[in-house]
Amino acid sequence: MSEIEPLNPDIFLCHSKKDIEFVRQIAHDLEELGIDVWFDELELGVGDSLHDSIAEALERSAHIGVVISPHSVKSRWVRKELNQALCREVRSGKTVIVPLRVRGAPIPTFLEDKFYLNFTGRYFSSLTLLAGFLQNLKPRMINEELLKVRPKTTDDVRTVLRNANRRNRLNYIVQREYERIVEIFAKAGVPIKDDRFEIMTTNNMRYIVAK
């Protein structure tokens, strides 16, 4: 019987052990939001090869979340993992590394050209952007939702992501076309419920949006 191939995690958390409390929190919250996280404290078992397990996870994970802190910028182990991630990024030509800044730490020079998420003072907003990115939601949709509400819990984050995802999949039709369709269905004895739609105005045009 062949062995079952392990699932590819959505994100690998690269960090200094001195930032373990932050990493535990973000790992837990991401998992709560349906994100598959590779976090050594949860994944490694007794007798596992630390080097081999981490090297494999660094290659399998879709993204590498590098926790940038005053501790991690001095960590040789973090730098080693980051070097592997950078090599993979160059080799694949795809964005792999996602810097996660905490405690106001300076961004290393070689990561300055990357957009980073600042978790200092805005943890849940940055968590929302990170989870949305990992779920392939458009940043614009998420940022527009964040202008309406500042999340304070993972439930708030889930609501923002759900609204952004809904907008990401919106179906637009011009209002007069909607009214014509409603009339046709009404004549056929199939009423359309108005609570499934909302009206939006863009560029002086009114649209019906399917919820």
C-alpha positions as CSV (number, residue, x, y, z in Angstrom):
1,M,0.0,0.0,0.0
2,S,1.4,3.4,-1.0
3,E,1.9,6.1,1.6
4,I,-0.5,9.0,1.5
5,E,1.2,12.2,0.4
6,P,1.2,15.0,3.0
7,L,-0.9,18.0,2.2
8,N,0.9,21.2,1.2
9,P,0.5,23.8,3.9
10,D,-0.7,27.3,2.9
11,I,2.0,28.9,5.0
12,F,5.2,28.0,6.8
13,L,5.9,30.2,9.9
14,C,9.6,31.1,10.0
15,H,10.5,32.6,13.4
16,S,12.8,33.0,16.3
17,K,11.9,30.9,19.4
18,K,11.9,34.2,21.4
19,D,8.8,35.2,19.4
20,I,7.0,32.0,20.2
21,E,3.9,33.6,21.9
22,F,3.2,35.7,18.8
23,V,3.7,32.7,16.5
24,R,1.4,30.5,18.6
25,Q,-1.3,33.1,18.5
26,I,-1.1,33.7,14.7
27,A,-0.9,30.0,14.0
28,H,-4.0,29.4,16.1
29,D,-5.9,32.3,14.5
30,L,-5.0,31.3,11.0
31,E,-6.1,27.7,11.6
32,E,-9.4,29.1,13.0
33,L,-9.8,30.9,9.7
34,G,-9.3,27.7,7.7
35,I,-5.6,28.3,6.8
36,D,-3.3,25.2,6.9
37,V,-0.3,26.4,8.9
38,W,3.1,24.6,9.3
39,F,4.4,25.5,12.7
40,D,7.3,23.4,14.1
41,E,5.8,23.2,17.6
42,L,2.7,21.5,16.2
43,E,4.3,19.4,13.5
44,L,7.5,17.9,14.8
45,G,7.3,14.7,16.8
46,V,9.8,12.8,19.0
47,G,12.7,11.5,16.9
48,D,11.9,13.6,13.8
49,S,14.9,15.1,12.0
50,L,14.7,18.8,12.7
51,H,16.7,19.7,9.6
52,D,15.0,17.3,7.2
53,S,11.4,18.1,8.4
54,I,11.9,21.9,8.1
55,A,13.7,21.7,4.8
56,E,10.8,19.6,3.3
57,A,8.1,21.9,4.8
58,L,9.9,25.0,3.3
59,E,9.7,23.4,-0.1
60,R,6.1,22.2,0.2
61,S,4.4,25.2,1.8
62,A,2.8,27.6,-0.6
63,H,4.2,30.6,1.2
64,I,6.8,31.3,3.9
65,G,5.7,33.8,6.5
66,V,8.8,35.3,8.0
67,V,8.3,36.9,11.4
68,I,10.5,40.0,11.4
69,S,11.3,41.0,14.9
70,P,14.3,42.3,16.9
71,H,15.0,38.7,17.8
72,S,14.6,37.1,14.4
73,V,16.9,39.5,12.5
74,K,19.7,38.3,14.7
75,S,18.8,34.6,14.4
76,R,21.1,32.4,12.3
77,W,18.4,29.7,12.1
78,V,15.9,32.2,10.7
79,R,18.4,33.4,8.2
80,K,19.1,29.9,7.1
81,E,15.4,29.2,6.5
82,L,15.0,32.5,4.8
83,N,17.9,31.8,2.5
84,Q,16.2,28.5,1.4
85,A,13.0,30.4,0.8
86,L,14.8,33.1,-1.2
87,C,16.4,30.4,-3.4
88,R,13.1,28.8,-4.0
89,E,11.5,32.1,-4.9
90,V,14.3,32.8,-7.5
91,R,14.0,29.3,-8.8
92,S,10.2,29.3,-9.2
93,G,9.8,33.0,-10.2
94,K,6.8,33.2,-7.8
95,T,6.2,35.2,-4.7
96,V,6.9,32.9,-1.8
97,I,8.1,35.1,1.1
98,V,5.6,37.1,3.1
99,P,7.3,39.4,5.8
100,L,5.3,39.7,9.0
101,R,6.7,42.6,11.0
102,V,6.3,42.7,14.8
103,R,7.5,45.0,17.6
104,G,8.6,47.7,15.1
105,A,11.6,45.7,13.9
106,P,13.4,47.1,10.9
107,I,12.9,45.2,7.6
108,P,16.2,43.6,6.4
109,T,17.7,45.3,3.4
110,F,17.2,42.3,1.1
111,L,13.5,42.3,1.9
112,E,12.9,46.0,1.5
113,D,11.4,45.6,-1.9
114,K,8.6,43.3,-0.6
115,F,5.3,44.5,0.7
116,Y,5.1,43.5,4.4
117,L,2.3,43.2,6.9
118,N,2.8,45.2,10.1
119,F,1.3,43.4,13.1
120,T,2.5,46.1,15.6
121,G,-0.6,47.8,16.9
122,R,-3.0,46.4,14.2
123,Y,-2.9,42.7,14.7
124,F,-6.4,41.8,13.5
125,S,-6.3,44.1,10.4
126,S,-3.0,42.5,9.3
127,L,-4.3,39.0,10.1
128,T,-7.2,39.8,7.8
129,L,-4.9,40.9,5.0
130,L,-2.7,37.8,5.5
131,A,-5.6,35.3,5.5
132,G,-7.2,37.0,2.5
133,F,-3.9,36.8,0.6
134,L,-3.6,33.1,1.4
135,Q,-7.2,32.6,0.2
136,N,-6.5,34.4,-3.1
137,L,-8.8,37.3,-2.3
138,K,-8.2,40.7,-4.0
139,P,-6.4,43.1,-1.6
140,R,-8.6,46.0,-2.9
141,M,-11.7,44.2,-1.8
142,I,-10.3,43.4,1.6
143,N,-9.0,47.0,2.2
144,E,-12.4,48.4,1.2
145,E,-14.1,46.2,3.8
146,L,-11.5,47.2,6.4
147,L,-12.4,50.9,5.8
148,K,-15.9,50.0,7.1
149,V,-14.9,48.0,10.2
150,R,-11.7,47.4,12.2
151,P,-11.7,43.8,13.3
152,K,-11.0,43.1,16.9
153,T,-11.6,39.3,17.0
154,T,-11.2,36.3,14.6
155,D,-14.9,36.4,14.2
156,D,-14.6,40.0,12.9
157,V,-11.9,38.9,10.6
158,R,-14.0,36.0,9.3
159,T,-16.9,38.5,8.6
160,V,-14.6,40.9,6.7
161,L,-13.2,38.0,4.6
162,R,-16.7,36.7,3.9
163,N,-17.8,40.1,2.7
164,A,-14.7,40.6,0.6
165,N,-15.1,37.2,-0.9
166,R,-18.8,37.9,-1.7
167,R,-17.8,41.1,-3.5
168,N,-15.0,39.3,-5.3
169,R,-17.7,37.1,-6.8
170,L,-20.4,39.7,-7.4
171,N,-22.7,39.4,-10.4
172,Y,-23.7,42.8,-11.8
173,I,-26.6,43.6,-14.1
174,V,-28.0,47.0,-15.0
175,Q,-31.1,47.9,-13.0
176,R,-33.5,48.2,-16.0
177,E,-32.3,44.7,-17.1
178,Y,-33.0,43.4,-13.7
179,E,-36.5,44.8,-13.6
180,R,-37.2,43.3,-17.0
181,I,-36.1,39.9,-15.7
182,V,-38.2,40.2,-12.6
183,E,-41.2,41.0,-14.7
184,I,-40.6,38.0,-17.0
185,F,-40.3,35.6,-14.0
186,A,-43.3,37.2,-12.3
187,K,-45.4,36.4,-15.3
188,A,-44.2,32.9,-15.2
189,G,-45.2,32.6,-11.6
190,V,-41.7,32.6,-10.2
191,P,-41.1,35.6,-8.0
192,I,-37.5,36.8,-7.3
193,K,-36.9,37.8,-3.7
194,D,-35.5,41.3,-3.4
195,D,-33.5,40.4,-0.3
196,R,-31.1,38.5,-2.5
197,F,-30.0,41.6,-4.2
198,E,-28.8,45.1,-3.5
199,I,-28.4,48.3,-5.6
200,M,-25.0,49.9,-6.1
201,T,-24.2,53.2,-7.9
202,T,-21.0,53.4,-10.0
203,N,-20.1,56.0,-12.5
204,N,-23.6,57.4,-12.3
205,M,-25.0,54.0,-13.3
206,R,-27.2,51.9,-11.0
207,Y,-26.5,48.2,-10.8
208,I,-28.2,45.3,-9.1
209,V,-25.7,43.1,-7.3
210,A,-26.5,39.5,-6.4
211,K,-25.7,38.9,-2.7
